[in-house]
Amino acid sequence: MTLGERIRRLRHERDWSQTQLAQKLGVHQKQISGYERDVHTPSTEVLIRIAELFDVSLDFLAFDDRPDVGARPLIADRELVEKLAAIDRLSERDKETVKAVLDTFILKNRFQRLAGEAAEPAGETMAAVAESHAKAS
């Protein structure tokens, strides 16, 4: 099932018109039509609002291989989801920088787990990464 088909199904389950859904999301009805026909893809912000409105997870909306019932949130930390949405609005260059920082942090964490070391608290590690990135800018 495609993203558009899921949006249409969720809208029909609530007996909402495309116009009603558009009003709830703060977008134009033509955008809803485009989403449901898989002609357009919603922005990250709109996807988050759709997930919240229908009380489903982002992974339920986006992935074909997920069960179609009661999907639980993949990312439970709402602040993290909001930060990811903010990152999505950055320039491509800044997005690549953020991705590189995240890749480095994730790789470091994997190596620590493989080596059996206790990982440092994430806040301290990320603070050090953010500080070094700020100095480089």
C-alpha positions as CSV (number, residue, x, y, z in Angstrom):
1,M,0.0,0.0,0.0
2,T,1.4,3.4,-1.0
3,L,1.5,6.5,1.2
4,G,-1.3,8.0,-0.8
5,E,-3.4,4.9,-0.4
6,R,-2.8,5.0,3.4
7,I,-3.8,8.6,3.6
8,R,-7.0,8.0,1.6
9,R,-7.9,5.0,3.7
10,L,-7.4,6.8,7.0
11,R,-9.5,9.8,5.7
12,H,-12.3,7.4,4.6
13,E,-12.3,5.7,7.9
14,R,-13.2,9.0,9.5
15,D,-15.7,9.9,6.7
16,W,-13.7,13.1,6.0
17,S,-13.7,14.8,2.6
18,Q,-10.4,15.9,1.1
19,T,-11.4,19.5,1.9
20,Q,-12.0,18.6,5.6
21,L,-8.6,16.9,5.8
22,A,-6.9,19.8,4.1
23,Q,-8.5,22.3,6.6
24,K,-7.3,20.2,9.5
25,L,-3.8,20.1,8.1
26,G,-3.7,23.7,6.9
27,V,-3.1,22.8,3.3
28,H,-5.1,23.1,0.1
29,Q,-7.5,20.4,-1.0
30,K,-5.5,20.0,-4.3
31,Q,-2.5,19.0,-2.2
32,I,-4.5,16.2,-0.5
33,S,-5.6,15.0,-3.9
34,G,-2.0,15.0,-5.1
35,Y,-0.9,13.1,-2.0
36,E,-3.6,10.5,-2.3
37,R,-2.8,9.9,-6.0
38,D,0.9,9.7,-5.2
39,V,1.6,12.6,-7.5
40,H,3.0,14.7,-4.7
41,T,4.8,13.8,-1.4
42,P,3.9,15.7,1.7
43,S,6.7,17.6,3.5
44,T,8.1,16.2,6.7
45,E,6.0,18.8,8.7
46,V,2.8,17.7,6.9
47,L,3.6,14.0,7.4
48,I,4.0,14.7,11.1
49,R,0.7,16.5,11.3
50,I,-1.0,13.7,9.3
51,A,0.5,11.1,11.7
52,E,-0.7,13.1,14.7
53,L,-4.1,13.7,13.3
54,F,-4.8,10.1,12.5
55,D,-2.9,8.8,15.6
56,V,-0.5,6.6,13.6
57,S,3.3,6.5,13.4
58,L,5.4,7.9,10.6
59,D,6.7,4.5,9.8
60,F,3.1,3.2,9.4
61,L,2.5,6.0,6.8
62,A,5.8,5.5,5.0
63,F,6.7,1.8,4.8
64,D,4.9,-0.9,2.8
65,D,6.3,-3.7,5.0
66,R,4.7,-2.5,8.2
67,P,1.5,-4.1,9.6
68,D,-1.6,-2.1,8.8
69,V,-2.9,-2.2,12.4
70,G,-2.2,-0.1,15.4
71,A,1.3,0.9,14.4
72,R,3.3,2.2,17.3
73,P,5.6,5.2,17.0
74,L,9.1,4.3,15.9
75,I,10.4,7.6,17.4
76,A,8.6,8.1,20.7
77,D,10.7,11.3,21.5
78,R,8.4,14.1,20.2
79,E,11.3,16.7,20.6
80,L,13.5,14.5,18.4
81,V,10.8,14.3,15.7
82,E,10.4,18.1,15.8
83,K,14.2,18.5,15.5
84,L,14.3,16.2,12.5
85,A,11.5,18.2,10.9
86,A,13.6,21.4,11.5
87,I,16.6,19.7,10.0
88,D,14.6,18.9,6.9
89,R,14.1,22.6,6.4
90,L,17.8,23.4,6.3
91,S,19.8,24.0,3.2
92,E,21.2,20.8,1.5
93,R,24.7,21.7,2.7
94,D,23.6,22.0,6.3
95,K,21.6,18.8,6.0
96,E,24.7,17.0,4.8
97,T,26.7,18.4,7.8
98,V,24.1,17.2,10.2
99,K,24.0,13.8,8.6
100,A,27.8,13.5,8.8
101,V,27.7,14.4,12.5
102,L,24.9,11.8,13.1
103,D,26.7,9.1,11.1
104,T,29.9,9.7,13.1
105,F,28.0,9.5,16.4
106,I,26.2,6.4,15.4
107,L,29.3,4.7,14.1
108,K,31.2,5.5,17.3
109,N,28.3,4.0,19.4
110,R,28.4,0.8,17.3
111,F,32.1,0.4,17.8
112,Q,31.7,0.9,21.5
113,R,29.0,-1.8,21.7
114,L,31.1,-4.2,19.6
115,A,34.1,-3.5,21.8
116,G,31.9,-4.1,24.9
117,E,32.6,-0.6,26.3
118,A,30.0,1.3,28.1
119,A,28.8,4.1,25.9
120,E,29.2,7.7,27.2
121,P,26.0,9.5,28.1
122,A,24.6,10.8,24.8
123,G,24.2,14.4,26.1
124,E,27.9,14.7,27.0
125,T,29.0,13.2,23.7
126,M,26.7,15.3,21.6
127,A,27.6,18.4,23.5
128,A,31.2,17.8,22.6
129,V,30.3,17.2,19.0
130,A,28.2,20.3,18.9
131,E,30.9,22.4,20.5
132,S,33.6,21.2,18.0
133,H,31.2,21.9,15.2
134,A,30.5,25.4,16.5
135,K,34.2,26.1,16.6
136,A,34.6,24.9,13.0
137,S,31.9,27.2,11.7
